[in-house]
Amino acid sequence: MELNKTELKSFLDEKAQQYNTLTFIDDDPIAIPHSFSKKEDIEIAAFFAATIAWGNRKSIMSNARSLMARMDNAPHDFIRNHTKKDLDVFNGFVHRTFQREDVLFFVTRLQQLYSEYGGLEVLFTPKADAANMNNVLTAFHHLFFAVSHPKRTTKHVANPAKKSAAKRLHMFLRWMVRADATGVDLGIWKSIPTAVLSCPLDVHSGNVARSLGLLKRKQNDLAAVMELDNSLRQMDPNDPVKYDYALFGLGVYEGF
């Protein structure tokens, strides 16, 4: 598709507006945190929903709801106050390769982190010397696994230092940080500017971005995320990830 820069921005602005609507929530994992109103419940629900957001969408939604139900639909209270015996509620839980052993580590580690830091927002807030959010995500990965953990569980939290595109963490950040009039993204974290967010890069968004000339790199890895960031920030330096809606919608709904 051959468009000049002005035409491309206009086209993507229109598509972002088209897909950034409340109907988007209906069959998207973002519906899970949307079912809560307390900040800590929202961010915990979002963290789990984003963590298992790969594969069949109905399966993602079903299993994320199952996780919340096992925590009595009060995830913050469960995280803070559970005892070892309470962890039996996760017996039998499976979402692809994210299984009981992984859930148990996540729940116990989150209890430690909430006790020490009071929440997740501070752990994702870039320090003054952070060049970009990929450094923040790498630091979070190191902190999350700074205690004894099952080796198998490390793959469920992306690490950009290993060239990962960190799609699900960038999606989680979009949910937590972006706030606009449509109310799709939750926008409950105020300490992180939308300008530093990166587009969650997957097969669909990557293919659309390449078709539109926004991305040349063939692999969906960290280098591709940074290249796409550069293209999107030229169109909207303050809110580049709004174009995630355009790329997603064009890829999934229009087969672009």
N, C-alpha and C positions, 0 to 999 in steps of 0.2 A: 504494500500500500504506500504510494508515494504522496506524502504531504509535506509542505514546508513547515517550519517550526511553529508559525502562528496558527496554521490550520490544524496541526497535530495537537497543540495545546487546547484549541477550541473543541476539537473532537473528543479529547480525553476528559476535559472539564464536563462536557455534556454527558458522557458515559458515566463518569463518577457520580454525577447528580442523579442519573437514571437508576443506578443500582444502590446508592447510599440512601435507602429508604427502609422503613420499619418492616416491610415485607421480607427484607433480607434476613431478618432474625429468625423467621419461622422454622427454617430447616438448617440453620447454621449453629455450630457449637457455642456461639456467643449467647444463644438463648439460655444456656445454663447459668452463667453469672447474672443474667438479666432477671432471674427469678428471685434474687435476693436484694435487700435494701441496705444492709449494714456494710460499711466499707470492707471490713475484714472478711465477711462472708463472701462478698463479691470477688475479692482478689484471690481468695483460696479456691473458690469454685472455678474461677477463670484459669488459675494455674493448673488445676487438674484437667479441665476441659481442653486447654491448649496442649497439654502434655500428651493426651491420647488422641489428638485431632489428626489421625491419619488412617486411611482405609475408607470403608463404607460409612457414609455420613449418618445413616440411620443407626448403625452399630455404635458410632462415636456418641451420638446423642443418648442412646439407650444406656450405654455403659457409664457415661458421665452422670446421668441421673441415678444410676445404681450406686455409684460412689457416694453421691450426696445423700441418698436415702440411708445408706449404711452408717452415715454420720448424723443420722436423725435430722437431716436437712438443716443442721446448725453447724456448719463446718468449723467456724472459728471456735465455738464452745468445745467441740470435739477435739480439735487440734490442741487447744490449751489444756484441757482437763482430762483427757483420756488416760487410762492406766493400761498396763500391758494386757490385762484380761480383756479389756474392751476391743483389742485388736482382732479378736476372733470374728468380729463382724465382717472382716474382709476375706474370710475363708471362701474359696471357690471363685474369687474375682479373677477374670481374665479379659483383657482387651489386647488381642494379638500377642505381642511379646511383653506388654506391660501387665505384670501378673502380681499375685499376692505379695511375693517377696519385695517387689518394687514399691508397691503401695505402702507396705509396712515401713520401709526406709523413709519414704516421702513424709509420711505422717509423723514419725518420730523425729525426723530432722526438722520439719516445720515447727513442731512443738519447741524444740531447742531455739530455733531462730526467732520465733515470736517471743519467747521468754527473754532472749538477749537483746533483740532489736525492736520489738513491739509491732512489727509488721514487715511487709515485703517492699513497700515503696522505697524506703531508705536504701535497700540493697541494690536497687536498680537506678538510683539517682546518680548521674555522672558527677564525678568530682571535677574541680576546676581544670585539672591537668589531663582529663580523659579526652583523647582525640576524637573518639566516636563511641557509639553504643556497643560496638563489637568488643571493645576493651572492657566495658561494663559487664557484658554477658560472660566473657571469659573469667572475669573476677568472681561473678556469681557462681559459675560452675565450680571454680576452685573452692569457694566458701562452702557450697552445698555439700561437696564431697570431702571436706576437710576433716571429717570424722570417719571412723571405721564404717565401711559400706560394702554391700555386695558388688563385685566387679561388674556384674551384668547390668546393674542399674545405671551406670554412668552414661550409657548410650541414650537414656531418656531425657537428659538435659544437655542441649547442644553446647559445643565449645568452639567458638570461632577461631581460637588459636590453632585448631586442627583443620582449618579451612572450611568449616561447616557454614552453610547459608543460614542456619539457625532459624528456619522458617517459622516454627511454632512459637519460639520465644519472641520473635519480632511481631507475630500476630497477637500474642498476649500483651505486648507493650502497646500495640495499636489500640486494643480494647481498653486498656487502663488509662492511657494518656489522652487520646483524641477526644475532643468534645465539640460537637457542632449541633446545629438546630434540629437535625433529623433524629438524634437520640439513639443511633445504632451503637456506636462506640460509647463506652460508659464514662470515660473522662473523669475518673475519681482521683487520679494522681495529678497533683498540681505542681510538683517540684521538677518535672521533666518537660522541657519544651517540645512541641510537636516537630520542630525543625530538625531535631537530631534522630528522629525515628527512621527506620529502614523498611522498605516494602517486604512483606513476607513472600519469598520467592519459591515457587513450585513449578511443576511441569506446565500448568496452564498459563500462569502469569509470565513465565519465562518465554514460552512459545509466542505469546501475543506481543511481548516486549520486543522480541527479535523481528517479528513480522512488521512492526512499526518503526524499526530502526533505532529503538531505545537501548538495545543490548546486542552486542556482537559476540560475546563469549558464549561458547556452546554449552559448557558445564554449568549446572545450577549450584555454584559454590560461593564462597566468601568473595572472591574476586568479581563474580557476576553481580552479587548484591551491591558492591561498592560502585561498579560501573552503572548499574541501574539507578542507584542513589543519585549519582552525578547528573544523569539525564532528567530524572524527576525533579530534582531541586532547581534545575534551570527553569522549569515551568512554574513551580511554586515552592520557593525556598522556605516558607513558613509552615507548610503542611503538605510535604511531598507524598506522604502515604495515603492521602485521600485517593490517589490514583490506583491504589490496590483494588478499590471497587471497580474501576474501569477495566483493569487488566483481568480481574477475576470474572466479571460479568461477560466481557467479550469472549473469554476462553471457555467458560462453563456453559453459559446460556446461549451464546451466538456461534459457538464453534469457529471462532475467528482464526 
